[in-house]
Amino acid sequence: MKFKKAAGLIYLFVAVVIISCISEHFTKKETSLFEKAVQQMEYQLDYSNLYCYSNLTEELNAVNADMENKAVYLTFDDGPSARTEEILDILDKYDIKATFFVIYNESDKAKEIIKRTYEKGHTIGVHSASHSYKEIYSSVDSFLSDFEKCFEYLKDITGDAPSIFRFPGGSVNNYNKAVRKDIADELTRRGFTYFDWNVSGEDATKNYSEDSIYSNVLMGCKGRNSSVVLLHDSENKKETVAALERIIPDLLKEGYVFLPIDENVHPTVFRID
C-alpha cells in the first residue's frame, strides 16, 4: 500500500510539472503573438505610458505639490472649420482663451476664422500643411518643408510668427519613429517648442460621443494641476462642441482655470527615445 501511495504521489508530481510546462509554453506563445500584434498597430500605441511633464523628477514633484492652481490648457487640432467658429463663441461666453494648432487651408473663410481666432487673443500654433503622415514623416526634409508652408501661411494671416507647434499624431507615433528625434532637435534648435498632451477627449477615435468626450476630459483633468487637453475642431466634430459646453462650466465649478499656451508654459511632451 505504501508503495502504491508513493507511486501515486510521483505520478501526480510529474503531471503537475508537465501541465506547468505546457502552460508556460502557451503563455509565452500568446505573449509573443500579442507583442507582434501591438507592434503592427498602425497608429499611436499607448499614450498613457508616454506622458511626461518634465525630465526632472524634482520639478515634477514641485509642480504636483502645488495643487491650488489647477490650469487647463484646451488645445484644438485640425481646424479651421465651422466648428472652430462655434468653439470661439463658447470660449467668448466664458471669457477664456485656448490654443489652436492649425492646418493649411487656402480658402478665404479659413483665413477669416484664423484671423478672428488670433484677434480674440487665442494662441495659434503650426500643425501641418498636408497632414499626410506618410508624406511628412518620410524624411526630416519633408517634415520641415511641410512645417514651413504652414508657418508662413499663419504668419501672413496674423502678422505674427507662431512659435509653437504640434506633431500630427503627436511627437511619438508609428509613422515618425525614424525621424522624430531629428525633427524635434532641429525645430528646437530653430527656436520652436512643441506640445503634446496629457489629457485626451479621444474625439479622433472610433465610436466617440459627446458623453465619452466629456467623461474623458473631466476624468483626465482630475488630480492634475496642469492639464493640456487634446480636442479637435475639424468639420465633423459636432460632438466635441457639444461636450465643450459641459466641460468648461463643470471644470470652472471645481476651481480650474483655463489658459492659453504661451512661452511661459512648460511643454508637456511624450518621451522620445
LINJODA-V168155 format. One record per backbone hydrogen bond with DSSP energy under -0.5 kcal/mol. CO is the residue of the C=O (numbers start at 1). NH is the residue of the N-H. If there is no record, write none. Layout:
CO NH
CO NH
This chain:
1 5
2 6
3 7
4 8
5 9
6 10
7 11
8 12
9 13
10 14
11 15
12 16
13 17
14 18
15 19
16 20
17 21
18 22
19 23
20 24
21 25
22 26
23 27
24 28
25 29
26 30
27 31
28 32
29 33
30 34
31 35
32 36
33 37
34 38
35 39
36 40
38 41
46 49
47 50
47 51
50 271
52 269
55 57
56 60
57 61
58 62
59 63
60 64
61 65
62 66
63 66
65 67
68 70
69 71
70 257
71 227
72 74
72 259
73 229
74 99
75 231
76 101
77 233
79 103
81 85
82 86
83 87
84 88
85 89
86 90
87 91
88 92
89 93
90 94
91 96
92 95
98 123
99 76
100 102
100 125
101 78
101 79
102 127
102 128
107 111
108 112
109 113
110 114
111 115
112 116
113 117
114 118
115 119
116 120
117 122
118 121
123 100
125 102
126 166
128 104
131 133
132 136
133 137
135 138
136 139
139 143
140 144
141 145
142 146
143 147
144 148
145 149
146 150
147 151
148 152
149 153
150 154
151 155
152 156
153 157
154 158
155 159
160 162
163 193
164 126
165 195
167 170
171 173
173 176
176 179
176 180
179 183
180 184
181 185
182 186
183 187
184 188
185 189
186 190
187 192
188 191
193 165
199 230
202 205
205 208
209 213
210 214
211 215
212 216
213 217
214 218
215 219
216 220
217 221
218 222
221 224
225 71
226 228
227 73
227 229
228 198
228 199
229 75
229 231
230 201
231 77
234 237
236 238
237 241
238 242
239 243
240 244
241 245
242 246
243 246
243 247
244 248
246 250
247 251
248 252
249 253
250 254
251 256
252 255
255 70
257 72
262 265
264 266
267 269
268 196
269 52
270 272
271 273
